[in-house]
Amino acid sequence: MPELNWLKSSFSEASGNNCVEIAAGNADRIALRESESPAAVISTNRAALRALVLGVKTGKSALA
């Protein structure tokens, strides 16, 4: 994966190793990783990430 500019969640701890990080990938791809395992990167598209975040905020699951 090319070098990405990772951003930490605003809900992350100030100490740094307990957070979700996100980076814009190629085209419509978004990369996600957990700061304690930075080599384990998953990717998705913007629409799927938006649906996940909205579901979490509203307490709903797309799988239900």
N, C-alpha and C positions, 0 to 999 in steps of 0.2 A: 504494500500500500504506500502511495507517495506520502511525503511529509505533510502532516495536517496541523492546523492551528486549533488546538483543543481549548474549549471553554468549559469551566466548571459550573455546575448548577448553583444558583443563588441560594439553595437550601443546604449546601455543603458545609461541613464543619470548617472552621478557620484553619485548623491544623493541617488539613489537606488530604489525608488518605482515606476518607470515608465519603466518597462522592461519585456522582455520575458525571462523565465528561462527554461533550458532543462536538462534532466538527463537520463542516460542510465538505462533502466528497466531490466526485465528478458529477456534473449535470444535476440530476434530481436526487442524488444519493446523500444520505446522512449517516455518519459513522458515530457509534456509541461505544463507550467502554466504562468499566468500573476502575477507579483510580488505583485500587490495590492490585489489579491484574491488567496493566496497560497493554499487554500484548494480545489480550483476548478482545478483539474488536468485532462488533457486529455492524451490519449496515442495513438500512431500510430506505424507503422513499419518504418524501415530505408528507404526503397524504396519510400514510400509515402511522407515522410518528404523531401527526396532528390528532388522528383518531384515538391513539393510545392516551395521549395527554388529556384530551377532553374526557375520555372515559374514566381516567383516574380522578380527574377533578370532580366529576359528577357522581362517582361511585358506581358507574356502570361498566359492564364488561361486554366487549364485542363477541366474546365466546359464549355468552349465556343465551 
